[in-house]
């Protein structure tokens, strides 16, 4: 009887495991589906080792371990519980760490003294130095204000950082701190950035050590001409104002200067950026010899870029390379150098696709390295000695990003990573080893230690999450379809559990759709993917479509949206509805769409401009009128408001409120510093004036991510209930 009983229980467990239903509590409250990762990775000894963080289960602190690349061994290096200035001190809490260049010291950064509403950055707390040799631990700074962008000098003898919008250095041997700039104030910023630079140019660190450590190049921004924007802290008794400088489309920008300060004389040489002041400087680079500065100058319309070569002794500059487009230039690529040859590598879309080009340091083109009807994603490494460039691209298929190597002359390209997965790689400084974070659409990300020479390959984390085995999954299926004007679009679909082609099912579109983005990729979608599995178990089909304007298919496919955002994005979502209507299992009377941020804009635009195709929409943190969004992003794709008034009107969701026929739920955080709550307020106002019914949900003092505490669970519970009710 004992064995029979055990057998029955086992069979019951297996049957149960095949039919377990996802719950919102499982997905958004429990940790049962959480993937493991490697955090705080720093390559050491030219790639022969790397350090990483691992949490101590008893103290909850992140200890630092060393991984040996050749034998795969792991050893504890720093037990954080031992980092004490006094034996009675509590366990040290730190937000980040970094190694000195000679790998003799570790800089620990304590938790920041305050959180800031309007910073893309995580402010640092105080600095502490741990010496590996004698295991000593000492404090470097003791202030009660945020510090930013801390970096060792190239020789490891000094630390530089930003505090109070001024640059400082501290001599690590003596502990003497020196202030390098003195004009930093509320709106004069040295060594870091204003809101819009941080958000739209994806840069946070506003200063650079010279290769010899004798000079520092830095940005100086004067944001005093940027209009103020006020948000309200509704959780205080008198609703305190939260004020930020935020340039909306057409507004003034920060005035930018690039300075080079000599540590010997403490004097600054200002680089000549030209007579035009209404410009952007999104990138600067020291040349390998440290004698010159390469400055990336971008005009206000963002359709003309110029590389300036600057003399750091005189501040004189000259243009060494220039490109101009009718639409916009993608600036979010770094320059890489080949020191032995005195050459540089950059990525440009000038032939219609993003490819790598090789130039000398005077800007003369040597050769186009990569070619083809596919886009390079990024350069991840340059091996000067072997004449190889490592880069990522979706060369074979739009669904998968792979790493490749290519010779400097471009004649030999080899794929490094494995097909059938989407890869993100962290290449070692010796360009031999790499950490490969890879997944597919139906499998959580795995982490593998890779070796270019193929001698060592090891799985570091399988992420075979046990809890997932108890649930029935509906696999992501990829497909293409052709629009009525003969454009092939890529899409994905999750069908309901126990799908029956003879039944009809409602459809929920998941959309982002912003210029250059992609949602249709063979990669794991985390919590949101599990939420789609929950919806599939409830009988919904979930579809995502990368329409015109999205990335990976060259500049022409992307730039069709120029000066008319929303038009082609909505067109191609409705084209997808038309295609789905040809499938026998689609209930065309129950088509919904949801999105967040730009996706929220497309969702609300679809329920208005595509009113005949969509029954319901959920728009989270949507842009509703492009005149309300920041100028760098908006003007890049729409032009300046005074140059394109018709385009701004046609792209505004407010223009189409009379068309609303279906169900609309609008969700926004009241202190969203990115897409301001104002966007949803103005949409609500327009809908109310048009006599249209809709629903809203506003999250007090929540930012663009609408998270923290119970918030994310509450949000998805509300959206799930709305879908069940309205779709």
N, C-alpha and C positions, 0 to 999 in steps of 0.2 A: 504493500500500500504506500510505503514511503516513496518508492521509486516512481510509482504511477502518479502520485500526487506531484512530485517534482516535475515530471514530464508534462503534466497538464499545465502547471504554472508556466513552464518554459514556452510551450506552444502559445499560451495566452499572451505572454509578454511579447512574443514575436508578432502575433496578430495585432496587438495593441500598438506596437512600435511602428507598424506600417500605416497607421491611421491617426496618429496623434495630431491634434489641431494646434496651430499657432495661436497664441493669445498676445494681446498688447502688453500684458505684464511680462510675458516671456521675453519679448523683443526689447521693450523700452525700460523695464525695471530690473530684470534679473541680469546677471553676468554670465549666464550659461552659454551664450553664443559668442562671447568675447574672444577675438583672435589674439594670439600672442605675437609680439614683435620684438625687434632689437632696438632699444632706445639709446640715444646718446652715443652713437658710433663715431669713433675718431680713429683714423688710420695712424699707425705708428711704425717707426723703423722702416720707412719707405714702403710700407705695405706688408712687411713680414708679420706684423701683429696689428690688432685693433683693440681698443677699449670699448666697453659698453656698460650700460646700467642694468642692474637686476635688483628687484625689490626684495628686501629681507622680510620674510613673513612675520617675524616677531616684532621688529621695530618699525616696519612700514617705510623705512628709509631706503633710498636707492644706492646700494653699494656699487663699486666700480670693479669690473673684472677685466682680465686680459685674455684675448683669444690668440693662440699661436697659429699662423696661417699654414705652416708646414705640417704640424702633427695634430692639429685640431684640439689641443689641450686648452682648458679654461682654468684660470687661477684668480683667486681673489686678490686684488691690489689694494683697495681702500675700503676698510670697514667704516662707514660713516659714523657709527656710534662712537668711534674713537676720536673723532674730530672735535676736540674741546679746547677752549682757551683756559678753562678752569675746570677742575674735576667735578664741580657741582653743577656745571652747565647741563641743560637738557640736550636731547639729541639734536644735532645740527640739521636744519632744514635748508636745502638749497634748491634753486630753480634751474641752474645749468652749471656746466663745468667746461673748461677748455685747457688744452695742454700748451705749455710754452714751446717755442720752436725747437729747442734742443731736447725737449721731452724730459726735462729734469724737474719741472714744477707743474702743478695743476692749480688753475684758478677756479675757485668755487664762488658762485654768486648766490647770496642769500635771497630769500623770498623778498619781493619788492615791498616797500613800506606802504604803498597805496596802489589802488587800481585806478586806472584812468578811463574815462568814458570814450574819449575820442582819439585813441591811438591805435594804429595798426600794430604797434610794437608791444612787446611785453617788457615793461620797465624792469630794470635790474635793481636789486638791493645793494648791500655792501659787498666788498670784495675781500676774499680770504685766500691766502697762499699756502698750499701744501707742498712741502719739499719731499721728493721721493727718497732721496738718499738717507736722510735722518728722520723722516716721518714727522717733521716739525709742522706746526700749523699756526698761522698768525693772521691777524687782521691787517688789511691794507687801508680801508676807508671806514669811517664811522660817521655817516651822515643820515639825515632823516628825510631825504628827498630822492626821487628816482634817478638812476644812472643808466646810461645806454651805450651800446656799441663798443663794449670793452674788447681790446685786442692787445696782445703782446707785440712789442717791437720785434723786428726780424732777428735780433741777437738775443732776445728774451730778457733783456736787462731792464726794460721799462714796460709799463702798461699805460695805454691811452684809453680815454673814455669821454663821454659827454655828460655834463651835469648842469642844470640850469641854463640849457641851450648854449653852453660854452664848452670848449675842448680843454681837457686836462691831461697831463701825464704824471706818473709817479715813478720815481726811481726805486726799484725793488730792493736794492741793497740798503739804501739809507732811509727809505720811507718818505723822502721829501716829495711833496706834490707841487707841481707848477701849473698855473693857469695860462693857457696859450692864447685864448681869445677873451675879450673883455666886454664886447658889446651885446652879448646874448641877453635877451629879455623876453617878455611875453610873446612878442611877434618878430623878433630877430632870432633866427635859428641857425646855429653853427653845428655842423657834424651830424645832423639828423634832418628829418623832413617834415613838411606840413602834411595835412591829411591826404590831399589829393595825390601827391607824389607817392606816398606810401601805398595807397590803394591801387592806383592805376598804372604806375610804373614798376610796381612790385619791388621796390627798393626800401630798405630800412636803415642801412648803414651809410652814413653820410660823410665818411672820411676814409683815407687810405694812407697807410705807411708807405714811404718810398722803399724800394728794395734794399737800400743801404741803411735805412732807419734814421737818416739825417734830416728828413723832411716829412711833412704831412700835407697831403692835398685834401681839401674839404669843400663841401657845399656851404654857402651862406644864403639863406632864404629870408627875404623880408616879406612877411605875409600881411602887413598892415593895411594893404589896399584890398584885400579879400573881404567881401561882406561877411558880417557876422550872421550866424544862424542860431536860433534859440530853440532848445528843447526844454521840457519840463520834467522835473523829478516829482512825480505824483505821490510818492511815498513820504514826503515831508509835509509838515503841517501847513506850511505856507507855499507849497509848490515851488520850490527853488528853481531858478533858471539854470540851465546847463548851456553855456555859450561856446560855440566853436566857430572857426573860420572855415567856410565851405564855399568854394566857387562853383556856382551853378552855370549852366550853359550861357556863354556870353559875358560872364563876370570877369573881373580882373584876376590875374594870377599873382603869385609871389614873384618878386624880382629876384633873380638868381645870379649869384656870383660864384666863381671858383677861385679859391685862394690856395697858395702853396706857402706854408710857414716853415721857416728854417728853425730847427731846434737850437742851433748855435746862436743866432742873432735874435730869435723870437719875433722876427719881422715877417710880414706877409706880402708876397708878390701876387697881385691880382691878374688873372689871365684875361687876355683880350677876347671877349666873346662876340665882338662885332657891335655895330651901331644899333641894331634892332634889340629892344629890351623885352618885347613880348615873345619870349622863346622858352623852350624847355631844355634842360640838360639832364637827360635820364641816365647817362652812363659816363664815367671817366675811368681811364686805365693808365697806370704807369707803364712806360716801356721797360723791357727787361733790364736795360742798363741804368735805369733810374734817372736819366738826364732829361727826359721829356715826358709830357703828359698828353695822352690822346683823349680828346673831349668830343663827345657825341652831342651835336647841336641839332635840335628839332624845331621847326617853325610852329607857329600857333595852330595852323591847320593840320599839322602832323603829316604832311605829304612831301616834305623835303627834309632830308637828313644830310648833314655834313660832318665829316670827321676832321677835327682841327688837331694839328700837331703843335703843342705849346712848349715854348722855351721857359723853363722854370726859373731861370735867372733874371729874365727881362719881362716875362709875361706876354711876349709877342707870340702870335699864333698864325698859322697859315692853313688853308684848306687843302687836305691831301686826297679827299675822296668825297664825292657828292652823288646823291640819288634823288630823283623826284618822280612822284606818281600822280596820276589824276585823282586817285581815291585817297588811300592812306598808306603809310609805311609802318610795318610791324617792327617795333624797336626793342622788343623784349629778348634780345640775344646778346650774350657777352662776346667780346673779342678774346680769342686765344692766341698765344704767341708761340713761335718756334724760335727760341733764343739763338740756337747755333747758326741759323740761317738769316737772322734779322728779319723775320717775316711774321705775318699775322694771318689769322683765319677769322672769317666772319660768315654769318648766314644772311642771305638776301633772297628776296622773292622776285628779283628783276627779270628772270626768264619765265615767270608765271608760276613757279613753284619754289618753295623754300629750300635752298641748296647752299653748300659750303663753297666759299671762294678763298683763294690764297693770294695775298698781296705782300709787297715789300712795305717797309715802314714809311715810305713816301707815298703810299697809296696805289702804286702801280700794280695792275693785275698780272699775276703770274699764271694762274690757271683756275678754271672752275673745276672744283674737285669732284663734286657729285652732280649727276644729271638724271633726269627722268621725270615721268609724270607722277611724282610722289613727293611728299614734303619731309624734309629733315626736321625732327623735333628739337634736338639740341646736341651740342658737342659735349661729351662727358669726359674726354681725356685726350691728351696729345702726347705720344711717345716720340720725343725728338730723336733718340738714338736709333730707333727702328723705322722711323719715317712713317708712323701710323697715326691716324686720327680715329678715335672711337666716338660714335654718335648713335643716337636713337632715331628710329623712323618707322613709319607704317608703310614699308616698301612693298610687301607682298599683298597685304590686305589692310583695309581701313580698320579692321577689328582688332588688330594686334600690333602693339609697339614692341620692336625688337632692338637689340644692340648689334651694331655692325662695326667692323674696322675697315678703313680704306687707306690706301697709300697716298702720300702727298700729291702724286701726279694723277690720282683718281683712276688708275688703270685696274686696280685689284680691290674688289670689295668682298668681304667675307662676313657671313652672319655668325655671331657669337652665341646668342641665346636660342632657346628651343621654340620651335613652332607650337601652335595650338594654345599659347598662353600670351597674356599681356604682361610686359615686363617693366619694372622700374629698377634701375641699377645704381649702385654706389661703387664707383671704381676707385681702387687704391691709388696712392700717389706714384707708385712705380708702374702703373698701368698694366699690372699683371693679374692681380686678384680683384674680385668684385663680389659684392653682396647683391644677390638677385632676389627681388621681391616679386613674385609672379603668381598669377591666378588666372582662372577662366570664369566665365559668367556663372557657373554652377558650383564653384569650389572656392573656399576662402584662401587668401593669399598664403603661399608657402615661402620660406626663406632658405636660400641655398648659398653656400660659399662656393664661388666659381673661380676657375683658374684659366686664363687665356691660353696657357700652354697645355691645359687638359691633364696635368699631373695630379691635381687635387680637386675633388668635387665632393662636397658634403652637404647633406641636409641639416640645417640648423634648427628649423622649426617646420613641422608638417602641418600644424593647425588642423589635425583631424579632430574636430570638435565633437566629443562624444554625444552631446545632447542632440546634435543634428540628425543622428542616426535614427532617432525615434519619430521623425516627422517625414511625411510624404512630400516630396518636392516636385514641383512642375518645372521642368527644365526651360531655360531661356532658349528660344529658337530664333535664328537670324534669317532674314529674307530680304529681298529687294523687290521693288515694283517700279513701274514706269508711269510717270505723270501724263496728263493729257497733252502736255507740250513736249513729250518724249524725253524727259530727264529721268535717269535712274536714281532712285533714292534708297538708302540703306535703313533698315528697321529691325526691331526685335519684338518678340511676342512671348508672353507667359500665358499659357492656356490654363483653364481651370483644372483642378484635381479631378480625376475620373472623367476627363473630357470625352464628350460624345458628339461627333460631327453632325448628328441628326438633330441636335438641340440648338437653340439660339441663345447667345450669351451677350451680356452688356460689356462694353469696352471702356477702360480708363486709359487715356493717353498720359504718359509721363513726358513732360517737355522742359527743356532749357532753351536751346536754340540760339543763344547769343553768338555774335560773330567769332568764328574760329573755334567754337566749342564742339565737343562730341559727347553724346550719351550712348550711342550704339557701339559698344566695344566689348570684346570678350574678356571682361574683367568682373571680379566680385563686387557687388553693390552694397555689402554691409547691411546695416539695420534697415535701410529703405528697401533693399531686395527682400529681406525677410518679411517686411510689411506687404510687399507685393505677393509673397507666397500666402500670407494670411488672406488677402483679397481673392487669390486664386482658389483657395479652399472654400471661399464663400460664393464662388461661381462667377468671378469676373475674369475677363481677359485684360492683361496689361500690355500696352503697346508703347514703344518709343520710336521716334522717327528723327533722323538727322536730315533736315531739309536744307534748302539753299541758304547760304550764309554761314553754315557750320564748317569745321576745319578738316584738314587732311586731304582735300581734293583740289588744292591749288588756289591761286589768287582769284581767278575769274569766278569760280564757284562761290567763293566767300564774299567778294566785293559787290555782288549783284544787289546787296541790301543797302549800298551806300546812298545816303541822303533820303532813305525811305524805309527806315526800320519798321518792322511789323508786317509789311505788305507780303513779302515772299515767305516769311516764316509762317504766317497764318495760311497763306495759299497752299503751302506744302503739307500742313497738317490737315487741311480740308481735302487735299488730293489723296491723302492716306485714308480718310474716311470713305472717299469714293471707291478706292481700291478694296477696302474691307467690305463694302456693300456688295461686292461680287462674290464674296464667300458665303456659303450657305449657312454657316453657324454664327453669323454676326447679327445681333439685334440692332438694326440701324436706328431704332427709335430710342435707344439707350446708349448714347455715346457721350462720355465725359472727358474732361481734361483737367490736369492740375500741374502747377509749377511754382517754383520759388525764385524770387529775385527777377532776373530776366525771364525765367520760366513763368513767373507770376504775371509778368507783362504779356507774355504770349498767351497764357491761359485766359486772362481777362479780355485780351484782344480777340481771341478765338470765339468766345461766347457772344461777343458783340459783332465783330466783322464776319464771323462764320456762324451767325445765329441759326441758319437753316440746317447746320450739320451737328451742332453740339447741344445736348440737353442740359448739361450741368458743368460747372467749372469751379475750381478752388484756386484762388490766387493768394499766395503767401508772399508778403513783403514786395508787392509789385511796383515797378515804375509805371506810372499811369500817364505821365506827360513828360517828354524829354526835356522840356524847359526847366523841370524841377530837379534834374539829376546833375552830377558834377560835370564840369566842362571838359576835362581831359578825355574821359570815356565818350561822352555824348558828341563832342565836336569831331572826334576822330572818325565817327561813322555818319554823323548828320551834318557836318559843317557848322559854321557859326549861325546862330539864329537869324541875324540880319541878312545873311546870304541865302537862307533857305526857309523862309517863313511858311511857304506852302507845305514843304516836307515835314516841318515840325507839327503843323496842324493835322496833316494826314496820318502822322505816326502816333498821335495822341489818342489814348483810349477814350478820353473825354469827348472826342468828336463823334463817337458812335454810340453813346448811351441810349439813344432812341431805339436802337436796333435790338435791345435786350428782350429775348423771349423766354430764355431758359432760366435755370437756377444758378445763382452766383453767391459764393461765400468768399468774403474778403477778410484776410487775416494779416495783422501787422503788430510789431512791437513798438511801443510808444517812444522809446529812446533809441530807435534805429538810426545810427549816425551815418549809415551808408545810403540806403533808400529811405528817405525820411517818411515818417508817418503822414506827413503832409500829402504825399501822393495818394494814399487811400482816403484821407479826409476829403480831398478835392474830387475824387471819384464818387464818394458817397454823396457829396453835395450835388454833383451833376445828375446822378441817378435819381436822387430825391426830387430834384426840380423837374425831371422828365417823368415823374410818377411811376418809377419802376421799383418793384419790390426785390429785396436781396437780404442777405444776412452778413453780419460783421462779427469779428472777434478781435479785440485788441488786448495785447499782453502788456500790463503796466511795467515800465522800466526795463523792458527786454530789448536787446539789440537785434541786429539783422539775423543772428543765428537762432533766436527764440529758444533758448535752452537754459539749463540750470535747474537743479532741484527736481520738482515734479513736472516742470513745464513741458518738456518734450513728450512725455507720456500723455499729458492733458491735450496737447495739440493733435497728436495722431489719433487719440480716442475720438476727439471732436470730428476730425476729418473722416474717420472710418464711419462714424454714425451718420454723417452727412451723405456719404456715398451710398450707404445702405438705404437711406431714406429717399434720396433724390435721383438715384441711378439704378 
